[in-house]
Every structure is written in C-alpha cells, then in structure tokens.
Amino acid sequence: MKFRILILSSAVSLLSFSPAKAQSDDFGIWTEAGIEKKVSRQLTLEGELELRTRDDGFGELDRWSAGLGASYKLTDWLKASVSYSLLEDHNHKVNSSGKKYSDFWGTRHRLNLSLTASQEFGDFTVSLRERWQYTYRPETTADRYWNYTDEDDDIVYGEPVIKKGTTQTHTYNGKASNKWRNRVQLKYKLTKKWRPYLNAESTVGKSGLDKMRYAAGTEWRLTKQHVFDLYYMYQHSYKDDDSEGNRHVLGIGYTYKF
C-alpha cells in the first residue's frame, strides 16, 4: 500500500507541474532503433542507436549516439539497470556579446544507473524511474569566429587587433557533470498491440532544476519481437548546460526483441 501511495504521489507532483511559457521554442525529430536480448527471466541486454535533428525538423543534425546496457529484475515490481552511451553533439556556442562563436561536433561519454518501480492497477501501469546520470565531455579544440557589426574594419579586442571574419582556434576544457533524473509514467493497455502513455521527467543538477520534459505517445506491439514507439514531447529548460533550450519533439522508435 505504501508503495502505491509513493508512485501515485510522485505522478501527481510531476504531471501537474506547469512550466512558464517559452519565448523561443525549437522543433526536432528524434529517431531510435534498439535491440533487446532476454538472457534469463531477470536479465536483459540492450543496444541502441539514436539520431536527433533540430531547427525545423530535418533542418540540421543535432546529435547521434550509440549505447549498450543491461537491466535486472530484482523483484516483480523493481528493476535495476546500467548503460553507457557514446554521444556526438553538434555544438553552437556564442559569447554574451554575440561577437564570437564556435560551430563544431564534440564527443561526450555518458553513464546511467537506474532503478524503476512499477505497479499495475487493472489495465493501467504506473512506473517511477530514478536515474543518476554522469556525463564527461573531453577537452576539444575547435575554430572560433569573430563577427563584429561595427563600421570600422579593425577593432581592438585586447591584443592584437582583430578584423571582421577572423578565424582562430579555441580549446574548450574537459567537463564532467552529474544529474539526477526522475520520471513518472502512466501507461494504459488499450489492446494487445496498443499501449498509450503519458510521462513527465525532471532533470536536477548541482544548482537545481535544469529541465522538465512532458510526453504523450503510444507503443505499437506489432508482434512479440517488433515494437514501435511514437510520441510527442515538450522540453522546458531552466538552464542551458547542453545548449538545448525549449523544444518540441516528434519521436519515433523501433525495438527488436528476442
């Protein structure tokens, strides 16, 4: 009984959260393809590839990633999982004055440790996932461009004199971050093949709430081996650690299970 109360109270607190209206929202398409191998009743091995776009859908590649993971059922209602992902991000960094910027691809390494609790209520399933996320971004050297809008051709910015359009290299130091992610989900068994769902997820960093994500979608279990996922997600960012910002996302996924 206490377990059911915990899940329901978490669902109410996350799903009822309302973010402030975004001033400038982006749009992207996220596609995923995964594979799952059930080794035993408790142990499942997983692999996944993902591709993301931003700026009006297919306008620009945002990120691709490849990951491996494993999950283990501790009890009928509690599952533990671990995963590693290699991420390649398209970074666009602009300084506060807007006079210098970089546009480059960078690598990140990510480790996730998760616990997922779930409980069925008739055809409804409520789940709560708690995840620790560690990400390391290695040191990266990239071109940095200087674009002034002043009328003069030469502008003194320290030493030496920098001209419009000048390109220089800049090294971005390595950086590690720890995040705590909390996701609650409500799924309904509509038919043997269709499983519509709603979920909400918060991401918390060392300085507080980083972002909230809200999603509505459905699973389509074509067969036991072939499972598709289609969803809409809205992301509201409170900080800009990953240069993501507010975003509308159309997600499409496919998983092969054997």
Disulfide bonds with the S-S distance in Angstrom:
none
